Amino acid sequence: MAGKKDVETKAEQLLQPITDAQGVRIYDVEYVKEGSDWYLRAYIDKDGGVTIEDCEAVSRAYSEKLDEADLIADAYILEVSSPGLGRQLKKDRHFENSIGEEVELKLFEAVDGEKEYTGILKAFDKDTVTIEAEGKEPQTFERSKLAVIRLKVDF
């Protein structure tokens, strides 16, 4: 079987014309194993948010394309959904679209005794992310040290 990243890349290439035709955009594609099951997850987005009908239309067309391409040898579960309000930032396009937004990040190892930080995303590059918490100096973190970074959701 092809590697996880290879499957994700090829799956995203198959998804692109479908999302273009449906008026939505790809947020992310991931191929993950949870327990004994494999999941191919396609996260789609559009201005104003995606609807269940958007997800259904993309899922039906995508399922057909995946079957035709016979991309994944093992059994898997296909899920098409919105990335949600507290979406993870993984790719440069996610960071670019989130400059000025409040984010929360968790580190693999503590920095200054803390593993969790919240602030406004100020900048990023291929190696670092800079956030600024209210009333504090900006802090820069190495991307390789981030366990997760996501948009902060306040209820």
N, C-alpha and C positions, 0 to 999 in steps of 0.2 A: 504494500500500500504506500502511496505517496506520503510524504511528511506532512505534519499538521499545518505548517506555514504554506506549503505548496498547495494543499487542499483549499486553504482560506483564500489564497491568491487566485486560483483558478475558479473557485466558487464566486468570488466577487466579480471576475470577468464575465461569467455567465449571467450574473444578476444585473449588471450595468444596463444593457439594452432594455431589460424589463422595467427597471425603475424609471428610465428615461421615458418609456412609453406610458407609464402610469402617472407621471408628473410628481414623482417623489425622488428623494436622493438617498444614496447609501450612507448610513452613519458608520456601520461596522459590520464585519462578517467574522464569526468565530466558530471554530471547530474544536469542541471540548469533550472530554470524557468525564462523566459524573457517575460514580458507582460503576455499574457494568454497562451503562448506556453511553453511546456517542450522540452528541447533539450538533447539528449545523444550525447556527443562529444567524439570522440576517436582521439587522436593526435598520429600519428605514425612518426617514424624517421628511418633513416639508414645513414650510412656513404655515403657522397656525396649528401645527400638529397633525399627525396621521390619525385616520379613523380605522375602525375595525374593517370597514369595506376596503380601504387601501391595503391593509395587511392580507386580507383574504384574496384580493385580486393578484397581488404580488406572489403570494404563496402558491396559488394554483398554477400560474405561469412558470414560476421558478421550479416547482416540483417536476413539471413536464420537461423542462430544459435539463435538470439534473439527471432525470431518468435517461434521456437521450444521450447525454454526455457520458453516463456511467462512470462518473468521477470518483465515487467512493465505493470501495469493494464491500466494506462491512455494513451491517445494518445501522441506521442512524435515525434520529428524530429530527425533522425539519421544523423550525420555529421562525416565524416572521413577526416582528413586533416593533414598537417604538422603543428608543433607547431610554425613555422615561425622563422624569424631571431631574433626578440625581445622577445623570449620565456620567459614565467614566470618560476621562480624557485619555486617549491612547495615542492617537495619531496627531501629526502636526496640524492638520486641518481642524481637529477638535480644539487644540490650544488656540489657534488663530481666531476661531469663531468665539472663543470664551474670554479674550482679553477684556479686562474691566469687570468681569463677573466674579462673584464670591465663590471660592472653592474651599474644599477641605481635603487635606492630604494626610496620608498615613505612611510612615517610614518603616523600613525593615528594622532599623536600629535607631535608638534614641539619639537626638541631637540636643545638646544643652538640657538633658534630662527629660525631653519630651519626644513622643513618637507621633503625635497628632498636632496638626497646625491648621488654622483657618485664616483666610485673608483674601484680598482682591488679587486676581491674577494680573500681574504687571507685565511680565515678559517671559519668553522662553527661547531656547535654541535647541540644537540637537542633543546637548548634554545637560542643560540646566532648566530650572523653572524658578521664577521669582514671584513671590507673593508679598503683599503688604497688609499687615493687620492694623486695625485702627489705632492710631497714636503710637505706632512703632515704626522702626526703620525697616525697609524692605529686607527680606531674607531670601537667599538663593539656595536651592537644594539641587543636588545631582539627580537627574532623572533615573539613573540606575539604582538609586537608593529609595525610590518611591515604591511602596507596596501598592498604593492606589491613590489616584487623584480624581475627584469628581466635583461636579457642581454642587454647591451647598443648597439644601432645600430647607426653608423655614416654614413651619406650620403655625 
